[in-house]
Amino acid sequence: MKKPNFQAWLQQKVSDEPEVILAGKLEYLRLYLTDAMREIRNKAGLTQAQLAQKLGVKQAAVSKLESALKEHELESVLHYLHALGADLLVAVKQGDDLYQASDNEGVLLVDVPDVVAQKALAANMSVREYVRVAVEKFSHEDDGLRTALVKLLESDDSVAVKVRERLGSRTIQEVAVELEKCLSLVKEEDRLFSVKNVLAANVRSGESNRGTSYEIDEIELLDLAEELLAKLVEISA
């Protein structure tokens, strides 16, 4: 649903008084909620009278529910939406924390930054459409990268052979997922350290002995990590 542009005047700052700010939030909620309810009913091809009959109430009750000027009981709104096969998704936000109260686990409400809304507007899309397209695109890229990583680790490349020697009980697919996370890091230093940790997962790190063999293994690990990271960067480019 494309929302009417109530937002422009609703977001205008008219007061610093908590009561006025709260009144504005309630007005915002009523406008968008009732607009959505009317649109859902119209899409279902039902008049207010027909929906009232379906709900077992008078038409005036449906008209009241669809009015932004009236108070709305949550139970009545849920009953209205349920009759139309719709759900009410609710979340509570405090600071950076977001708590989803609705029971629809198939859809998660998330706190989207303003920059995403701006990009969606520039693309002439709703925020939801923009995010769905972005996630789909990212998922395809993600699958492609993981496939490339698995292909590399399964190859006869000398670096891949050395990596396989350190797999231990892990599968190539599991290591590919770990290496993919390494590539998501921004700093090259962090990437190298992370790749080294992946390679060292099966090394007996519990030994307190800091003898020559351990130091040599550390050097070998770092060299292999550098070689592997170079291959990973090349694949992801």
Protein Blocks (a to p, Z undefined) as FASTA:
>chain_A
ZZdffklmmmpcfbfbfklmmmmmmmmmmmmmmmmmmmmmmmnopafklmmmmnopafkl
mmmmmpckbccdfklmmmmmmmnopacdddddehjbccdfbfcfkbccddddfklmmmmm
mnopafklmmmmmmmmmmmmmmmmmmmmmmmmmmmbfklmmmmmmnmmacfklmmmmmmm
mmmpmblklmmmmmmmmmmmmpcfkbmbfcfklmmmmmmmmmmmmmmmmmmmmmmZZ
